[in-house]
Amino acid sequence: MSSKSQFKKLTYLTMRNVKIYFKDRMTFFVSLITPIILLVLFVFFLQTTYEDSIFSIIQGFDVDQKFIDSFTGGWLFSSILSTSCITVAFCSGMMVIDKINKNNIDFIVSPVKKSILQLSYVIANVFSTLIIAFILLVIGLIYLAFIGFYLSFLDLLLIIFTIVITSLFGTILANIIWIFTKTQGVVSGICTLVSALYGFICGAYMPISTMGSGMQTFTAFLPGTYATILFRQGFLNGVLNEMSKTLPNEMINGIAEGFDVRMLFFGNNVSTLALILVITISTFVLLGIFLLISKLKFRNNN
């Protein structure tokens, strides 16, 4: 069978999986629970808390309110994107849905290679996650344009890169789990658990620096934490640079460390390049694990 024919099948299956996800309103809503929770918390509680924390650091200095608004807004959307790239990836996978609905049986007896079918699930999963993430990014940029926009072109490139690599990481991790999942109850439980807890683990609801030492150590070994810090830097470096024109470096450093714009690993500052390498290498390691598990499972089925 020609490669062109295989590509057409892959394209059709991928588009089919993406369309089914966006048509399923309940699955779509569950995948956005964490961003919705973050938005509600920000409006009614977090924004005031963050502002008070900043003012407690900069006592005795006057800072334009638009800097504070831009900082808290950047914090909000860095949190929303860092969680959405994972939660949407877990809730938009069609592999397990087809398995539960027995649709995979039709594909098995059809002239479609198992590798093509598996690849279509992964690609559709990535596409669905990226679509949601970039919509949220556009909303965030529009919001910041109204309250205070200090992002540079390099900041935007860093945010876009982090969206792509985190979406890949979340998708591969989710598909590894879905390989072993066969019931709707397990799927719903995992999606709900990830949507509810990931915001705490990655520091979206509260800065990691405010957690206990044990929790800080634990999160330092999670690849998702490094993605969160990259989002923080992309959204907040610009406004911090502007604030540094009127505030001492000690205060800027205090804000950066207190709000996870900078990461310390056992007391050592982690550079942006190191953050990028950790999440990138982790993604490729997961990809290798996923390919190995898929290959072994395919042999066992045969």
Rosetta blueprint (number, residue, H / E / L):
1 M L
2 S L
3 S H
4 K H
5 S H
6 Q H
7 F H
8 K H
9 K H
10 L H
11 T H
12 Y H
13 L H
14 T H
15 M H
16 R H
17 N H
18 V H
19 K H
20 I H
21 Y H
22 F H
23 K H
24 D L
25 R H
26 M H
27 T H
28 F H
29 F H
30 V H
31 S H
32 L L
33 I H
34 T H
35 P H
36 I H
37 I H
38 L H
39 L H
40 V H
41 L H
42 F H
43 V H
44 F H
45 F H
46 L H
47 Q H
48 T H
49 T H
50 Y H
51 E H
52 D H
53 S H
54 I H
55 F H
56 S H
57 I H
58 I L
59 Q L
60 G L
61 F L
62 D L
63 V L
64 D L
65 Q H
66 K H
67 F H
68 I H
69 D H
70 S H
71 F H
72 T H
73 G H
74 G H
75 W H
76 L H
77 F H
78 S H
79 S H
80 I H
81 L H
82 S H
83 T H
84 S H
85 C H
86 I H
87 T H
88 V H
89 A H
90 F H
91 C H
92 S L
93 G L
94 M L
95 M H
96 V H
97 I H
98 D H
99 K H
100 I H
101 N L
102 K L
103 N H
104 N H
105 I H
106 D H
107 F H
108 I H
109 V H
110 S L
111 P L
112 V L
113 K L
114 K H
115 S H
116 I H
117 L H
118 Q H
119 L H
120 S H
121 Y H
122 V H
123 I H
124 A H
125 N H
126 V H
127 F H
128 S H
129 T H
130 L H
131 I H
132 I H
133 A H
134 F H
135 I H
136 L H
137 L H
138 V H
139 I H
140 G H
141 L H
142 I H
143 Y H
144 L H
145 A H
146 F H
147 I H
148 G L
149 F L
150 Y L
151 L L
152 S L
153 F H
154 L H
155 D H
156 L H
157 L H
158 L H
159 I H
160 I H
161 F H
162 T H
163 I H
164 V H
165 I H
166 T H
167 S H
168 L H
169 F H
170 G H
171 T H
172 I H
173 L H
174 A H
175 N H
176 I H
177 I H
178 W H
179 I H
180 F L
181 T L
182 K L
183 T L
184 Q H
185 G H
186 V H
187 V H
188 S H
189 G H
190 I H
191 C H
192 T H
193 L H
194 V H
195 S H
196 A H
197 L H
198 Y H
199 G H
200 F H
201 I H
202 C L
203 G L
204 A L
205 Y L
206 M L
207 P L
208 I H
209 S H
210 T H
211 M L
212 G L
213 S H
214 G H
215 M H
216 Q H
217 T H
218 F H
219 T H
220 A L
221 F L
222 L L
223 P H
224 G H
225 T H
226 Y H
227 A H
228 T H
229 I H
230 L H
231 F H
232 R H
233 Q H
234 G H
235 F H
236 L H
237 N H
238 G H
239 V H
240 L H
241 N H
242 E H
243 M H
244 S L
245 K L
246 T L
247 L L
248 P L
249 N H
250 E H
251 M H
252 I H
253 N H
254 G H
255 I H
256 A H
257 E H
258 G H
259 F L
260 D L
261 V L
262 R L
263 M E
264 L E
265 F E
266 F L
267 G L
268 N E
269 N E
270 V E
271 S L
272 T H
273 L H
274 A H
275 L H
276 I H
277 L H
278 V H
279 I H
280 T H
281 I H
282 S H
283 T H
284 F H
285 V H
286 L H
287 L H
288 G H
289 I H
290 F H
291 L H
292 L H
293 I H
294 S H
295 K H
296 L H
297 K H
298 F H
299 R H
300 N H
301 N H
302 N L
